[in-house]
């Protein structure tokens, strides 16, 4: 029974595969310490995430 439940989860929505968790190390201008900027972004937007400025995101 459990195998059928797990298999049905894989057959469902494929939307989760469209996202990638990206992590960028950013140096804080105030303290000089490093912060990790983590976000879930669309696969197509991964390169844009790393190209943008080194300021961490505000929506944490």
C-alpha positions in Angstrom: 0.0 0.0 0.0 2.8 2.5 0.9 4.5 1.8 -2.4 1.4 2.8 -4.3 1.1 6.0 -2.3 4.7 7.0 -3.0 4.4 6.1 -6.7 1.3 8.3 -7.0 3.2 11.3 -5.6 5.8 10.9 -8.4 3.1 10.7 -11.1 1.3 13.8 -9.9 2.3 17.4 -10.7 5.7 17.9 -12.4 5.8 21.6 -11.4 8.4 21.0 -8.6 11.0 19.9 -11.1 10.8 23.3 -12.8 12.5 24.9 -9.7 16.1 24.8 -8.4 17.4 25.8 -5.0 20.3 28.2 -5.5 22.7 29.4 -2.8 25.0 32.3 -3.2 27.6 33.5 -0.7 27.4 37.3 -0.2 29.7 39.5 1.9 27.8 41.9 4.2 28.7 45.6 3.7 28.0 46.3 7.4 30.0 43.6 9.2 32.1 42.1 6.5 30.8 38.6 7.4 29.5 36.3 4.7 25.8 35.6 4.4 24.1 32.8 2.4 21.4 34.0 0.0 19.1 31.0 -0.6 16.2 31.0 -3.0 14.0 28.7 -5.1 14.1 29.9 -8.6 12.8 28.7 -12.0 15.4 26.6 -13.9 15.4 29.3 -16.7 16.3 32.0 -14.1 19.3 30.3 -12.4 21.9 32.2 -14.5 20.1 35.5 -13.8 20.2 34.9 -10.1 24.0 34.6 -10.1 24.4 37.6 -12.5 22.5 40.1 -10.3 24.3 42.3 -7.8 25.8 40.9 -4.6 23.2 42.4 -2.3 21.2 39.7 -0.5 17.5 39.5 -1.2 15.0 41.4 1.0 12.3 38.8 1.0 13.8 36.5 3.7 
